[in-house]
């Protein structure tokens, strides 16, 4: 047989550790059980034999080798390799012919075997938390032939745990809330810590909870980690937040165990344990009597130490000496009571009001009824201040009636207003003309009588809405207005007429007493009993009528034929005068003409064809209207043709249309000369001497087609009379313009500055000296003083100097 491993060697190595001793004890127990199972047997070649407790023979087949599970402690810190166990085969005679081979998880890296002796060692420190056991396979082979001496067997190396991991909480920081004033033992939150060590072996993973900080307010269950309140009456208004430190320790809390901590932030949530309280018992407000309805006259506020919905409160008036005058509403966002004005104030009637108000929590917790009552009361004093008020009308509005035939200046009613103040100022009345733009009405400034200024027409305006203003005499800024509704009553002043424009035709084959049209009437008047119309044929047409009118007594009438057969060639259109009268007083009537066309019809009476005149009448267009339409069309065509002709002529106009056009323009040159010394800037003598004219200049406002050389004409001899040279100059210029092909094709005005020869005054300009050949003596200029020195230097020198 073979032994599983050397127990004495293991015992000798780990007998100093209590856990190791337990491990050896467990292994010894298992070995003892194995031996007990074969007690009483004998050793045979095939294995062990024996009997069980009942005497039944037992037989076990022989195995070449066997062993139990191997156990190994984690986190080995020794200097040499940790011994695991020893393998041995019965075939091993100690001659070195047997070779032990190890395969499986960690074989060759974590675990090594001495192939000669079968000793197994761990080469590295092992961590149970990473891997709790390893499955390996072992076999014995012949070293020389490499043949298996025995079959391969599987065994397990289990890693025994040591306490090398401290407990860890699932959160670094816990947040919790618990209502204030909670009873002792109220659950707050449960914390949990885990230990990575083996919970099935020893106490390495058995965690115990304890509280390090947070006493005496809270406690923790050592086994479950449930935190509970430990102190009654914790008030949020005194202290709201608490920091509790919880410790978790393994080894069941014994000395030497590892521990971890966490922090629990606990806040007390609010409950309604505080009633609202007014800051004052008496509030006083001053309010002008002119304050508008719905305005706030004051704000009150009660204080509540609670927060959120527990601080919500409701204000109400429980008593007052002015019922319905005031109301109080609650501002939910600010928890304020706002006193509102519901009825108008009048300083002259009542100058002071007193209100008793109450505030009460909305959400009351029955648990804290004993801490109540959760309401409070206060008094509000409201003092009314006097102001100068505008006049007040006796009514909020006035309704007046007047017949539409009422003459001018008829009084239709009156309004009345008075000053509500103690001084009782007089009131002046006027009409707001923005409501009476047509000036139909007026009001007496002193007594408020309303009268009409012009005739009324109910059919035009049945109602008139005006505003009358009442103003104080002493203070015109104080005014008020009242609406006045004037109803215009109807009188029978309109005659009835046809209800519509009837288009009636009669067939040529019509029979006598045949109905061809049903007519009705309309009347803009509105009698109280409703309309009643009467229809008849006009007297002037009754004798020779071709048609008759039958009154149906229901505000309608029939138009009937009075003979057989009508011929459209003889007469195509008939005009039937119908008299319509009403039944009111005074009676109104009118004569309405019904146009009847004669048409060709089939046997059933359906119109087939009418003449052109009838068709034109049906379309509502007379001959005059058709002629007017044709004239309009002709005028439009003429306008279009004229516009097109103007556009074509515009294309042939000169290219440049500017103020250089010679027809009626004055050309201005802003050319400043260089003074008396500048004798070359402009030669005015050119106008007097046509021979000095340079070549003619082309026009710049049109494109010249051809260029013609300038025409020079000889200078005419001067005439004997004084104006001969001027006349000759003008004639010559006229001939030049008539023969100039570039001249404009319309009458133009040409202006020439020509002084003429033989002037008595002669020329006063020194510029003339440029074109004259006579010598003049200007030496006398030097005798005129320093002002003429410049002229004397220019013209008073020698001829040689001037020539140079």
Residue pairs with C-beta under 8 A, 6 or more apart in sequence:
1 43
1 48
1 90
2 64
2 65
2 66
2 88
2 89
2 90
3 67
3 88
4 31
4 66
4 67
4 68
4 85
5 67
5 70
5 85
5 86
5 87
6 85
6 86
7 24
7 27
7 28
7 31
9 83
10 24
10 27
10 83
10 85
11 24
13 20
13 83
14 20
14 21
14 23
14 24
14 73
15 21
15 24
17 73
19 73
19 160
19 162
19 202
20 73
23 71
23 160
27 68
27 71
30 68
31 68
34 68
37 50
37 58
38 48
38 49
38 50
38 58
38 60
39 50
40 50
40 51
41 48
41 49
41 50
41 51
41 58
42 49
44 62
45 62
46 59
46 61
46 62
47 59
47 60
47 61
47 62
47 63
48 60
48 62
49 57
49 58
49 59
49 60
50 57
50 58
51 57
51 58
52 58
63 150
64 89
64 90
64 91
64 140
64 149
64 150
64 151
65 87
65 88
65 89
65 90
65 140
65 150
65 153
66 153
67 85
67 87
67 155
69 155
69 156
69 157
69 158
70 84
70 85
70 120
70 155
70 156
70 157
70 158
71 157
71 158
71 160
72 82
72 84
72 122
72 126
72 157
72 158
72 159
72 160
73 82
73 159
73 160
73 162
74 125
74 126
74 127
74 128
74 159
74 160
74 161
74 162
74 164
75 125
75 126
75 127
75 162
75 164
76 82
76 122
76 125
76 126
77 125
81 112
81 121
81 122
81 123
82 121
82 122
83 119
83 120
83 121
84 111
84 120
84 121
84 122
84 157
85 119
85 120
86 117
86 118
86 119
86 120
87 100
87 113
87 118
87 119
87 120
87 138
87 140
88 118
89 98
89 100
89 118
89 140
89 149
89 150
91 98
91 140
91 149
91 150
92 98
92 118
92 140
96 116
96 143
97 142
97 143
97 144
98 116
98 140
98 141
98 142
98 143
98 149
99 115
99 116
99 140
99 141
99 142
99 143
99 146
100 113
100 114
100 115
100 116
100 117
100 118
100 138
100 139
100 140
101 113
101 115
101 138
101 139
101 140
101 141
102 108
102 111
102 112
102 113
102 120
102 136
102 137
102 138
103 136
103 137
103 138
104 134
104 135
104 136
104 137
104 154
105 134
105 135
105 136
106 134
106 136
107 113
107 136
109 123
109 124
110 122
110 123
110 124
110 126
110 134
111 120
111 121
111 122
111 123
111 134
111 136
111 157
112 120
112 121
112 123
113 119
113 120
113 121
113 138
114 120
126 159
127 159
127 164
128 159
128 160
128 161
128 162
128 197
128 198
129 164
129 165
129 196
129 197
131 159
132 158
132 159
132 198
133 156
133 157
133 158
133 159
134 156
134 157
134 159
135 154
135 155
135 156
136 154
136 155
136 156
136 157
137 152
137 153
137 154
137 155
138 152
138 153
138 155
139 148
139 150
139 151
139 152
139 153
140 148
140 149
140 150
141 147
141 148
141 149
142 148
142 149
160 201
161 197
161 198
161 201
161 202
161 204
162 197
162 204
163 197
163 202
163 203
163 204
163 250
163 251
163 257
163 258
164 197
165 195
165 196
165 197
165 204
165 250
165 258
166 195
166 250
166 258
166 259
166 260
167 193
167 194
167 195
167 207
167 248
167 249
167 250
167 258
167 259
167 260
168 193
168 194
168 195
168 196
168 260
169 191
169 192
169 193
169 246
169 248
169 260
169 261
169 262
170 191
170 192
170 193
170 194
171 191
171 262
172 262
172 263
173 262
173 263
173 264
173 265
174 189
174 191
174 262
174 263
174 264
174 265
175 264
175 265
175 267
176 188
176 189
176 227
176 264
176 265
176 266
176 267
177 266
177 267
177 268
177 269
178 186
178 188
178 229
178 266
178 267
178 268
178 269
179 186
179 268
179 269
179 270
179 271
180 234
180 235
180 236
180 237
180 268
180 269
180 270
180 271
180 273
181 232
181 233
181 234
181 235
181 271
181 273
181 368
182 229
182 232
182 234
183 229
183 232
184 228
184 229
184 230
184 231
184 232
185 228
185 229
186 228
186 229
187 226
187 227
187 228
188 218
188 227
188 228
188 229
188 264
188 266
189 226
189 227
189 264
189 266
190 224
190 225
190 226
190 227
191 209
191 220
191 225
191 227
191 246
191 248
191 262
191 264
192 225
193 207
193 209
193 225
193 248
193 260
193 262
194 207
195 204
195 205
195 206
195 207
195 250
196 205
197 204
197 205
197 250
198 204
198 205
199 205
199 206
203 250
203 251
203 252
203 254
203 257
204 250
204 251
205 250
206 250
206 251
206 252
207 248
207 249
207 250
208 222
208 223
208 248
208 249
208 250
208 252
208 253
209 220
209 221
209 222
209 223
209 224
209 225
209 246
209 247
209 248
210 220
210 222
210 246
210 247
210 249
210 253
211 218
211 219
211 220
211 227
211 244
211 245
211 246
211 247
212 245
212 246
212 247
212 261
213 243
213 244
213 245
214 242
214 243
214 244
214 245
214 264
214 266
215 230
216 230
216 231
217 229
217 230
217 231
217 234
217 242
217 244
218 227
218 228
218 229
218 230
218 231
218 242
218 244
218 266
219 227
219 228
219 229
219 230
220 226
220 227
220 228
220 246
221 227
221 228
222 253
225 246
225 248
227 244
227 246
227 264
227 266
234 268
235 268
235 273
236 268
236 269
236 270
236 271
237 274
237 305
237 306
239 268
240 267
240 268
241 265
241 266
241 267
241 268
242 265
242 266
242 267
242 268
243 263
243 264
243 265
243 266
244 263
244 264
244 265
244 266
245 261
245 262
245 263
245 264
246 261
246 262
246 263
246 264
247 259
247 260
247 261
248 259
248 260
248 261
248 262
249 257
249 258
249 259
250 257
250 258
250 259
251 257
251 258
270 306
270 307
270 308
270 310
271 306
271 310
271 365
271 367
271 368
272 306
272 310
272 361
272 363
272 364
272 365
272 368
272 374
273 306
273 365
273 368
273 371
274 304
274 305
274 306
274 371
275 304
275 361
275 371
275 372
275 373
275 374
275 375
275 376
276 302
276 303
276 304
276 311
276 313
276 359
276 360
276 361
276 374
276 375
276 376
277 302
277 303
277 304
277 376
278 300
278 302
278 303
278 359
278 376
278 377
278 378
279 301
279 302
279 303
280 378
281 378
281 379
282 378
282 379
282 380
282 381
283 298
283 300
283 378
283 379
283 380
283 381
284 380
284 381
284 382
284 383
285 297
285 298
285 339
285 380
285 381
285 382
285 383
286 382
286 383
286 385
287 297
287 298
287 341
287 345
287 382
287 383
287 384
287 385
288 345
288 384
288 385
288 387
289 344
289 345
289 346
289 347
289 384
289 385
289 386
289 387
289 389
290 345
290 387
290 389
291 297
291 341
291 345
292 341
293 341
293 342
293 343
293 344
294 340
294 341
294 342
295 340
295 341
296 338
296 339
296 340
296 341
297 326
297 339
297 340
297 341
297 382
298 338
298 339
298 380
298 382
299 336
299 337
299 338
299 339
300 315
300 336
300 337
300 339
300 357
300 378
300 380
301 334
301 335
301 336
301 337
302 313
302 315
302 335
302 337
302 359
302 376
304 310
304 311
304 313
304 335
304 361
305 311
309 362
309 363
310 361
310 363
310 365
311 335
311 361
312 332
312 335
312 361
312 362
312 363
313 330
313 335
313 359
313 360
313 361
313 362
314 330
314 359
314 360
314 361
314 362
315 328
315 329
315 330
315 337
315 357
315 358
315 359
316 328
316 357
316 358
316 360
317 326
317 327
317 328
317 355
317 356
317 357
317 358
318 356
318 357
318 358
318 377
319 355
319 356
320 326
320 353
320 354
320 355
320 356
321 353
321 354
322 343
322 350
322 353
322 355
324 342
324 343
325 341
325 342
325 343
325 345
325 353
326 339
326 340
326 341
326 342
326 353
326 355
326 382
327 339
327 340
327 342
328 337
328 338
328 339
328 340
328 355
328 357
329 337
329 338
329 340
330 336
330 337
330 338
331 337
331 338
337 357
337 359
339 355
339 380
339 382
345 384
346 384
346 420
347 384
347 385
347 386
347 387
348 386
348 420
348 421
348 422
350 384
351 383
351 384
352 381
352 382
352 383
352 384
353 381
353 382
353 384
354 379
354 380
354 381
354 382
355 379
355 380
355 381
355 382
356 377
356 378
356 379
356 380
357 377
357 378
357 379
357 380
358 375
358 376
358 377
359 375
359 376
359 377
359 378
360 374
360 375
360 376
361 374
361 375
364 372
364 374
386 421
388 421
388 475
388 478
389 419
389 420
389 421
389 478
390 470
390 472
390 478
390 479
390 480
391 417
391 418
391 419
391 420
391 427
391 470
391 471
391 472
391 478
391 479
391 480
392 417
392 418
392 419
392 420
392 480
393 415
393 416
393 417
393 470
393 480
393 482
394 415
394 416
394 417
394 418
395 415
395 482
396 482
397 482
397 483
397 484
397 485
398 413
398 415
398 468
398 482
398 483
398 484
398 485
399 484
399 485
399 487
400 412
400 413
400 450
400 484
400 485
400 486
400 487
401 412
401 486
401 487
401 488
401 489
402 410
402 412
402 452
402 456
402 486
402 487
402 488
402 489
403 488
403 489
403 491
404 455
404 456
404 457
404 458
404 488
404 489
404 490
404 491
404 493
405 455
405 491
405 493
406 412
406 452
406 455
406 456
407 455
408 452
408 453
408 454
408 455
409 451
409 452
409 453
410 451
410 452
411 449
411 450
411 451
412 441
412 450
412 451
412 452
412 486
413 449
413 450
413 484
414 444
414 447
414 448
414 449
414 450
415 429
415 443
415 448
415 450
415 468
415 470
415 482
415 484
416 448
417 427
417 429
417 448
417 470
417 480
417 482
418 424
418 427
419 425
419 426
419 427
419 472
423 474
425 472
425 473
425 474
425 475
426 472
426 473
426 474
427 470
427 471
427 472
427 473
428 445
428 446
428 470
428 471
428 472
428 473
429 443
429 444
429 445
429 446
429 447
429 448
429 468
429 469
429 470
429 471
430 443
430 445
430 468
430 469
430 471
431 441
431 442
431 443
431 466
431 467
431 468
431 469
432 466
432 467
432 468
432 469
432 481
433 439
434 467
435 465
435 466
435 467
436 464
436 466
438 454
439 453
439 454
440 452
440 453
440 454
440 456
440 464
441 450
441 451
441 452
441 453
441 464
441 466
441 486
442 450
442 451
442 452
442 453
443 449
443 450
443 451
443 468
444 450
444 451
448 468
448 470
450 468
450 484
450 486
456 488
457 488
458 488
458 489
458 490
458 491
458 526
459 494
459 524
459 525
461 488
462 487
462 488
463 485
463 486
463 487
463 488
464 485
464 486
464 488
465 483
465 484
465 485
465 486
466 483
466 484
466 486
467 481
467 482
467 483
467 484
468 481
468 482
468 484
469 479
469 480
469 481
470 479
470 480
470 481
470 482
471 478
471 479
472 478
472 479
490 525
490 526
490 527
491 525
492 525
492 527
492 582
492 584
492 585
492 586
492 587
492 588
493 525
493 588
494 523
494 524
494 525
494 588
495 523
495 580
495 581
495 582
495 588
495 589
495 590
496 521
496 522
496 523
496 531
496 533
496 580
496 581
496 582
496 588
496 589
496 590
497 521
497 522
497 523
497 580
497 590
497 592
498 519
498 520
498 521
498 522
498 578
498 580
498 592
498 594
499 519
499 520
499 521
499 522
502 517
502 519
502 594
502 595
503 595
503 597
503 618
504 516
504 517
504 559
504 594
504 595
504 596
504 597
505 516
505 596
505 597
505 598
505 599
505 607
505 610
505 614
506 516
506 547
506 561
506 566
506 574
506 596
506 597
506 598
506 599
507 566
507 598
507 599
507 600
507 601
507 605
507 607
508 565
508 566
508 567
508 568
508 598
508 599
508 600
508 601
509 565
509 601
510 516
510 561
510 564
510 565
510 566
510 605
511 561
511 564
512 561
512 562
512 563
512 564
513 560
513 561
513 562
514 560
514 561
515 558
515 559
515 560
516 547
516 559
516 560
516 561
516 596
517 558
517 559
517 594
517 596
518 556
518 557
518 558
518 559
519 535
519 556
519 557
519 558
519 559
519 578
519 594
520 533
520 555
520 556
520 557
521 531
521 533
521 535
521 555
521 580
523 531
523 533
523 582
523 588
525 582
525 584
525 588
527 582
527 584
531 555
531 582
532 555
532 582
532 583
533 555
533 580
533 581
533 582
533 583
534 551
534 580
534 581
534 582
534 583
535 549
535 550
535 551
535 556
535 557
535 578
535 579
535 580
536 549
536 551
536 578
536 579
536 581
537 545
537 547
537 548
537 549
537 576
537 577
537 578
537 579
538 577
538 578
538 579
538 591
540 577
541 576
541 577
545 562
545 576
546 561
546 562
546 563
546 566
546 574
547 559
547 560
547 561
547 562
547 574
547 576
547 596
548 559
548 560
548 561
548 562
549 557
549 558
549 559
549 560
549 576
549 578
550 557
550 558
550 560
551 557
552 558
557 578
559 576
559 578
559 594
559 596
566 598
567 598
568 598
568 599
568 600
568 610
568 611
568 614
571 598
572 597
572 598
572 610
572 611
572 613
572 614
573 595
573 596
573 597
573 598
573 613
573 614
573 617
574 595
574 596
574 598
575 593
575 594
575 595
575 596
576 593
576 594
576 595
576 596
577 591
577 592
577 593
577 594
578 591
578 592
578 593
578 594
579 589
579 590
579 591
579 592
580 589
580 590
580 591
580 592
581 587
581 588
581 589
581 590
582 588
582 589
595 617
597 610
597 614
597 617
597 618
598 610
598 611
598 614
599 607
599 608
599 609
599 610
599 614
600 607
600 608
600 609
600 610
601 607
601 608
602 608
610 618
616 622
616 623
616 626
654 661
654 701
654 702
655 701
655 702
655 703
656 700
656 701
656 702
657 701
658 701
659 665
659 667
660 667
660 700
660 701
661 701
662 744
662 748
662 749
662 750
663 744
663 746
663 747
663 748
663 749
664 749
671 681
671 682
673 681
673 682
674 681
676 766
676 790
676 791
676 794
677 794
679 767
679 770
683 692
683 767
683 770
683 771
684 753
684 765
684 767
684 768
685 692
685 767
685 768
685 770
685 771
686 692
686 693
687 752
687 753
687 754
687 755
688 754
688 755
688 757
688 771
689 715
689 771
690 713
690 715
690 729
690 732
691 712
691 715
692 771
695 709
695 710
696 710
696 711
696 740
698 704
698 707
698 742
699 742
699 744
702 742
702 744
704 742
706 741
708 740
708 741
708 742
711 736
711 739
711 740
713 732
713 735
713 736
716 728
716 732
718 724
718 725
718 728
718 757
718 758
719 725
719 727
719 728
722 756
722 758
723 756
725 756
725 757
725 758
726 754
726 756
729 752
729 754
729 756
730 752
733 750
733 752
737 743
737 748
737 750
755 763
766 791
766 795
769 776
769 795
775 799
776 795
778 791
778 792
778 795
778 796
779 792
779 796
780 796
781 788
781 791
781 792
781 795
781 796
782 788
782 789
782 792
782 796
784 792
795 802
